[in-house]
């Protein structure tokens, strides 16, 4: 079981993660990479019953806003 956890959940997950980063623009990759600690914090609150502090909630909201803004497609500004 320990070998499975070490190989599958870690090595394969990171291999897939870095494969995805190769095809993602740098600005989007930076913001989306921040989902890892946000997901850990949300799971700690939901599954483990950890208390969510106001700064943690505010940071999560700001991060989600950044991800939404990054995901929006903007039209290129026409040159004059």
Secondary structure, DSSP 4 states (H G I P E B T S, - for coil): -HHHIIIIIIIIHHHHHHHHHHTS-HHHHHHHHTHHHHHHHHHHHHTT-PPPPHHHHHHHHHHHHHHHHHHS--PPPPP-
